[in-house]
Amino acid sequence: MYNGSIKPFEKKVWLSSPTMHGPEMEYIKEAYETNWMSTVGANINEVESIAAEKAGVKYAVALSCCTAALHLCVKLAGEKLYGKPPISHGAVEGKRVFCSDMTFDATLNPVVYEGGIPIFIDTEYDSWNMDPKALEKAFEIYPDVKLVVCAELYGFSGDIKQIKEICERHGALLIEDAAEAMGATWEGQQCGSFGDYAAISYNGNKIITGSSGGCLLTNSLEDANQARKWATQSREDAPWYQHEEVGYNYRMSNVIAGVVRGQYPYLEEHIAQKKAIYERYREGLKGLPVKMNPFDETKCKPNYWLSALIIDEEAMCKQVRGEQDVAYIPEPGKSCPSEILEALAGINAEGRPIWKPMHLQPMYRMNPFIGRTGNLRAKTNAYISGKTRDVGMDIFSRGVCLPSDNKMTEEEQNIVIEVIKNCFR
Ligand SMILES: *Cc1c(COP(=O)(O)O)cnc(C)c1O
């Protein structure tokens, strides 16, 4: 590794940090001056109309975060599939739900809030997203499953259209977690518009941000209204506080909505900057035994939220990851994510491991994990003979997210590239 003479950046180069432009402040000020310092107001209404229009869906419901949006997606889907549960029960209680495996845990936490049992579907090498072939296999093994939660990784969609078709063929509903993929498209159609329900995020490190916040997206007016009602403590239409079901305090603040409203006009600019970053990495890392995060260039237009690389198998030095810590043995000509992350930290730049797959998380050690050949926990013959593998674990062990901040300068990125090159010397 050794960065030798490379000096650490004085100002940290982030993985992905908020980029403000000015109008955000105007809308915050408007909220303040009109005294709509609340979960009601013009900014919220605007965010809902812009978010729906951008995503190409009929309705958006502005919420405190994307996790809350996903929670209400699970409740809507669960009640549609299984009917209204008793007050103290979850909407998908005791039901199996197919979930993306290599993702942030917020994708499926709401499934667990509602009593569901996540069954993890392995990842495909071609897109790092849910493997449609593994999903087909999962329906073979569990034909009773009626709900699928699929995330689009790092703003690079896989064949989400095919995932939707598979769901339809099996009479299942699809929740699309487009938290990372706002503005990305598959065959010209916006991510966030494929699922029966979808969620997007305005978390501080996403492609645009409100500091926090998220939207639930749907084409059903009835579902949008139901989500809005749940999000505001489930008040019935009565002169007093009347309640027939459990409620949540999930509405977006009008101040936060001001930030989101001010950011939307810059979504395309952010995507262009992130794309330039991805392409500079692809150029700059040529000749090294690594590849950038993959996508189908004919069908997917990513938003390039995070650039990531994967090290060729033959170029991996020995790396051992335990539950909490890691060790590796540096070797000339080879490297590993741990070494690269250490080298980046050494120059005051932020990288990140690939999302550790859910089937490897201690809390889900008992949950089934389905690959192309069946339940890989049970170690199928194809798995044992090496014809199929645990793709998520493999990408996790060889992949790493690179600094992808849209304010990173070209010179800074060149230094990051140089440091990565040094790891392989
Ligand atoms: C960020 C993220 C979320 C959660 O978004 P919040 O707005 O922080 O709740 C969910 N899923 C994925 C894949 C994410 O990256």
PDBQT file of the ligand as one rigid body, heavy atoms in Angstrom, charges set to zero:
ROOT
HETATM    1  C1  LIG A 501     -30.655   5.175   2.432  1.00  0.00    +0.000 C 
HETATM    2  C2  LIG A 501     -31.410   3.936   2.168  1.00  0.00    +0.000 A 
HETATM    3  C3  LIG A 501     -32.625   3.669   2.813  1.00  0.00    +0.000 A 
HETATM    4  C4  LIG A 501     -33.162   4.480   3.941  1.00  0.00    +0.000 C 
HETATM    5  O1  LIG A 501     -33.399   5.788   3.678  1.00  0.00    +0.000 OA
HETATM    6  P1  LIG A 501     -33.729   6.791   4.888  1.00  0.00    +0.000 P 
HETATM    7  O2  LIG A 501     -34.325   7.958   4.205  1.00  0.00    +0.000 OA
HETATM    8  O3  LIG A 501     -32.434   7.100   5.559  1.00  0.00    +0.000 OA
HETATM    9  O4  LIG A 501     -34.677   6.116   5.817  1.00  0.00    +0.000 OA
HETATM   10  C5  LIG A 501     -33.313   2.532   2.439  1.00  0.00    +0.000 A 
HETATM   11  N1  LIG A 501     -32.842   1.693   1.510  1.00  0.00    +0.000 NA
HETATM   12  C6  LIG A 501     -31.671   1.900   0.892  1.00  0.00    +0.000 A 
HETATM   13  C7  LIG A 501     -31.216   0.926  -0.140  1.00  0.00    +0.000 C 
HETATM   14  C8  LIG A 501     -30.899   3.008   1.219  1.00  0.00    +0.000 A 
HETATM   15  O5  LIG A 501     -29.712   3.183   0.638  1.00  0.00    +0.000 OA
ENDROOT
TORSDOF 0
